[in-house]
Amino acid sequence: MSVNDLPKRRAILAFVLNRSGVLNKISMLIRRKMYNVETLTVCATQQPGISRLTLTLREDSDAKTLQIIKQLEKMTEVVSAKELNIDQSFWREVAIVKFEGEKELLADLDRRFVLEILDRREHGLYVAQIAGTSKRIDDFIAAIGKEKIVEVARSGFTAMEM
């Protein structure tokens, strides 16, 4: 199955009270509706007691996405929730990639991608950090090659309106 065969990627931005159990209540709501959360990121905001939650999932139906947002907004712990338009917002993620390679590969990757080398070990083992769109990170991983990848950790999306 290719990426083009998957349902549309959606990002829902919610501002929630920073309390124990809020994330569990939200995940229970999503689970009851039988949606598979693709990524979930949560961070504090400038407003004390409020957290910013970015949830991505795959769904083609506008009605079903709107239903999730309305259900979220019914929760007393949710201050606000809305879908972010992919064309009017920035979506980014961070990946930390451990890979084997020669200095030539590293030089090529550094030239093609903006990355930060976090660690270099003997025998050509590198740990690099890259940030950007998921396509950019996918392209970076493909440029290394599956046979040279040791481990990949991806943050999941965070998003912000323009």
N, C-alpha and C positions, 0 to 999 in steps of 0.2 A: 504494500500500500504506500503510495507516495503522499507527500505533504498536500498536494493538490486534491487528493481524494478525501482528506479529512474535512470535517465540518469547520466552519469559520471560527477563528480564534477570537475570543471576546475577553475584554478586561473590564472588571467591575471594581470601581474605587469606592471604598466605604470608610467613613470616619466613625470610630467606635469608642465607647468608654473603655479606658484602660483598667479593666477589672479581671480578676480570676474567673475563668469559665466562659468568657465571651467567645473566644476562638472555638471552644468545644460546641457551644450552642450554634454557632454559624456553620461549623462543619456538619453537625447533625441535621440542620436544615437542608444543606446541599445533598447530603447522603439520602435523606428521605425522598428527595425529588429525583434520585438516581442520576445525578450529574457527577462526572468525574472531574475533579479539580486538577488542572494541569500544573499550575504553580500558585503559590501563596506567599506573599511577603507582608510583613507587618513591621512598623517602626513607630517610634514616638513622633509627635508633632511639636510645633512650637507652642501649642496650647496645652498647658498642664492637664493631665488626666484623659487626654484624647490620643488615640492611636490611629494611624493611617494603614489601611489594609488594602492590598491590591491582589485580586483573585483573577486568575485566568482559567478559562475553560473553553472547550470546543462545542459550539452550538450554532446551527444554521437558522433556527427559528427566532425571529425577533420577539414573538409573543412569549416564548418560554424564557428568554433572557429577561424580559420585562417582568415576568412573573417572579423570578428570583429576586430582582431588585425590590419589587413591592413587598415580598415576604421579608426581606432583610429590613426594610424600613419599618415594618410592623414591630420589630424587636425593640424593646425599650433601651437596650444597650447601643443601638445603632443611631448615630446622630444624623447621618445622611448616607445615601448610596446612589450611584449612577453608573451607567456604562460609559466608558471612554471611547470616543471615535478614533480609530487607528490613524486616520488622516489628519486629525487635529490634536494629536498628543504625541509625546515621546515615550517609547517603550524601550527599556534597556534591561540587560542582565549582565552579570559578571561570571566568568568561569576561571577556575584555577585548574591548570592542566599540567600533569606530570608526564614527561615523555623522554624517550631516548633519542639521541641524535648527535650528529657531528656538528662542528662549528659552522660548516657551510649551510646546513639546514637552519640553524639558529639565525645566521646572518640573513638568509632569504626570508624567514618569517618576520624578523625584525624590520626588514625593508618593506614588506607587504602589509603588515599589520602593526598597529600601535599596541605594544605589549610591554609588560614589566616583568623582568626576570626576578623571581623571588628567591630562587636557590639554584646553585650549580653544584653538581657533585662530580667526583671523578668518574671516569668511564662514560661520559656523555649523558648524564641524567640531569634534566632540567625541570624546574617548576616555574611556570609562567602564569601571569594573570592577564586576562583580556576582558575588556568591557565593550558593550555595544549592542547592536541588534542581534537577534537569535541567528539570523542568516550569517552575519559576520563571524560569530562564534562557531557556527557550523562549518563555514569555509575555512577557518583557522584549523579546526580539528581535522578536516579533510586534507588540508595541506600538509599536516604532520604525517598522516597515514595511520590507519587502524593498527597496523603491526608495531608501530612505535609508541602508541599511547599506553601508559601504565595506569593512569587514573584520571578521571575528570570529575570535578565538583562544580555544579552550576547553581547560581543563586535563585533562579526563578525571576520572573519579571517584576519590575517596578515601573510605574507609569505616571506621567504628569501631563495635564493639559497645557497646550501652548499658551 
